[in-house]
């Protein structure tokens, strides 16, 4: 048998990868998933400075056709306002590791029953799955800080869009310089990672609420999971590793769901989530659950 030159093998592997990638996008689109969008109708880095879309959004130089397409698919034609008085977004200007990019969102106003953020969307425009997460909050949780880690596939705007209980949308953005995060190999042994899938780590901290006889509880937890994107290449068997990721995470306090995250492989390997809230009463139970793309349910309970 005549040996196939290495460069031709690489071309074939690249072609197979692009076909697989396209099939995944098509299937997810047909399924109507808003969480795994991969659209590219114009060059990704084509800023339309000062452009306003049909919904009246005028976001300046951080608008590009990619974002407008993703926005319409997820948020429709609603107007998005400047969110700098409502939330802040922190992300590194240049990420040390594109597969583990820390992102944090802070609520700048008290979250009460009368006025609160009901949904928070986290986007990375140029990722294969631009919507990295949709966070849904219970009213009156009093949350202030939310942190996680995401993958960045190429230089991109990262956006946090808050939807209030009055159905108003507010956005803040950061530009992050990183690339290759969605195709970066796993940090450890693949077999060991699969053996530990679904294991939880939780750290609880509490602090008094200023001027109130209540305590703020901070949850910092990790779920062991490879969160494979389908774009990582196995150097041993020379095949792409099938996508396998967590798509839902929920947190309950005394049986009441206070936070729900709908996500995909844009979340980093071994997903980490850190957020705080004010419990209605002390000493309750904390339940955390996760569901992955193989429909496996992982859950655990702690006493606070």
N, C-alpha and C positions, 0 to 999 in steps of 0.2 A: 504494500500500500504506500502511495506517495505521501510523504509528510506534508502537512499544511503549514505554510510559513506562519510564524508567530503573529505578524501584523494582520494576516487574513483571519486568524483565529480571533484576534481582538475585534476586528470589524464585525465578524459574525456574532460574537458575544454582545457587542454594542447594539447590533440590529435586533437580536432577540430581546435584549433589555428594553429597547424602545417599543417593540411590539407588545411586550408584557405590560409595560407602563401604560400604553394607549388602551389596551383591553381593560385594565383596572379602572382607568378614568371613565371609559364608556359604561362599564357595569355600574359604577358608583353613581354616575349621572342618571342612568336609567332608574336606579333605585331611589332617586330623589334625595340623596344625601346632601345636606347643606354643609356637613362637617368635613368632607373630603373633596374639596373642589380643586380641579387642576385645569385652568383655562389659560390660553396664551394666544390671544387674537392679534396682539401687536408685540413688538419687542418689549421685554419686561422692563428695561430701564429707559423708558421713553416718557420723561416728565412733561406734563402739559401745564406749564407754569401759569397760575392764575385761572385755570380752566374751571368753569362751572358746569355741572351736569344738569339734567332736566329737573332734578329735585331742588335746585337752588343752592347746592353745596358749593362753597368757594373755599377750598382748602389750601390754595397757593401752590408752592413748588412741590409739595409732597403728594400731588395728585398725578396718577398715571393711568393708562387705559386698563392695566391689569387690576388696579384697585377699583376702578369704576365698575368693571365687570363682576368682580367678587362682591362688591357692595350690593349691586342690584340683585345678585343671586341669593344673598343671605338676608339683607336688610330691606330690600325693595327700593322704592323711590323716596323714602322718608328723608327729610332734611336732617343733616348732622351739624350740630353746633359745636363751637369751641368748648372743650371740656376742662380747660385748665383751672377753673374755679371749683370744679366738682371732684376731679380725680387727678392724680399724678401717676406718671409711668416712668419707671427706671429700668434701663437696660444698658449694657456696656456699648460704648461707641465702637470699639473693636474687641470682639470676643476672643478670649484666650483659647476656648475650645468650642468649635461650632456645633458640636453635638450636645453641649451642656451649657447653654446660654441662660444665665439667670435673668428673670424678669419679675418685677414687683409692681403692684398697683396699690395705691393708697387712696382711701376715701377721705376727701378733705372736709366733708360736712357730716354731722351726726346722722346715723342711719336709724330713723324712727318709723313708727307705724304710719305717720302722716306723710313722711317724705323719705324715700329710700331708693337705692339702686336695686331693681329687681333682676336685671340680667347684665352680665358683663361679657363682651366678646373680645377675644384676643386673636389678632391677625398677624401673620407674617406674609406680606404681599407675594413675595417671589418663591415661597415654598411650594412644593408639589401639592400639599394640602394647606392652602392659605389660612383657613380658619383653624387655629391651633386649639382653641377651647371656647366653650360656651358655659359660663358659670351662672347658675341660678340660685338666688338667695331667698331665704325666708324673711318676711318683714320683721323689723325690730330685733334683728340679731346683733346690731350694734357693731358690726365688723368695721375694721379700719385698715387692716393690712392683708394683702394677698400676695404670695410669692410662689413661683414654680420655676421649672427649667424647660426650655424648648430647644428644638433643633433649628438651625438656620442653614438653608441650602445654598444661598448666595446673597450678596449684599442686598439689603432690603429695608423697607420701612416696617417697623413693628407698630401696631396700632391697638389701643384699648378703646372700645366703644361701650359706653354705659347707657343702658336704657332705664329710665326712671319709672316709678309707679304711675306717673302722669303720661307715660309713653313718649317722652322726649329723649332724643339721642344726642350724646355728647362724646367727643373724641379727642384723644391726645395721641401724639406719635413720637417715635424715636427712630433714628436711622442707625442700623447695626451693620458693621462691616465684618462679615464672616462668610465662609463658604464650605460646602462639602459635608455639612452636618447630617443630612438625611442619608448619605451613602457611607458615612464613616463606619468602620468595623466596630463590633462590640468591644467593650473595654476588658472583658474577661473571657473565660472558657465558656463556649456555647452550651455544652452539656451541663455544666454546673449551673448556668443561668436557668436552664429549663427545669432542673431539679428543684430550684428554689422559687419557682414561679408562685406568686400569690402570697408570699410571706410578708408580714407587715412589721414595720418599726414605728413606734410612736413616742414622742416626747411631749409632755404636758407642762405648761408653765402658767402661772396666774399672777395678776397684779391688781391692786385696788383701782376702782374707777373713781376719778377725781370728783369729789363732792357728792358721792353716792355711797350707800352702804352695800355695794355689790363689787364683784370681782370680774375682771376681764380674763378670759381663758384663751391661751394661745396653743394651737395644735400644730405640731411639726411632724409629719409622717411621710414614710416612704413605702412603696409597694414594689417588691422585687418582680421585675418583668422585663424581657429583652426589648419589647416595643419595636420589633423589627419593621422597617419601612417597606421592604420589598426591593430596595435599591442597594442593599449591602451585598458585597460579593464574597463568597466563600473561597478563600485562596487554596483550600485543600481539594475540594471536589470540583472547583472551577464552575460553580453554578451560583445563581443569585439566591439568596435566602428568602423564602416566602414571607410575605407580610404577616405579622402576628403582633397585635397591639391591644392595649386597653382602650375601650371606647366610652366607658362610663365609670365615674367614681362618685360615691355618695357618702355624706357624713350625717349621722343622726345623733341627736341629744335627747335622751329619755324617750326614744321612739319617734321623735319628730325630725324630719329631714330639714336641716338648716342650710345645707349646701349640696348642690348637684353639679358635677362637671361632665359635659359631653365633649369628647376629645378624639384624638387619632394618633398616628405615628409622629406628628409634629412635636408631641411631648417626648422628652428625653427618655432614654433607657432608665429603668428603675425609677419611675415617676415619683417626684417629690412635690408635696403641697404643704404650704404653711399659711395659716390664716388665724385670725382671732375673732372672738365673739363674746357677748355677754349672756351667760345662761340665765334662764328665768329663775332657776333655783340651784343652789350648790349641791354637790354630791350625786349628780345624775350619772347615767351610763352613756358611754360614747360608742356608737357603732359605725364602723367604716366598711364599705363594701366596694368591690370593683368587678366589672364584667369585661371580658376581652372578646376579641374577634372570633374566637372559637366557642363563644357562648359559655365559657367557664366563669362561675361565680366564686369570688373570694370574699370572705367577710371575717370580721373579728370584733370582739366587744371588750371594752375596758371600763373600769369604774374611775370616776374623776375624783 
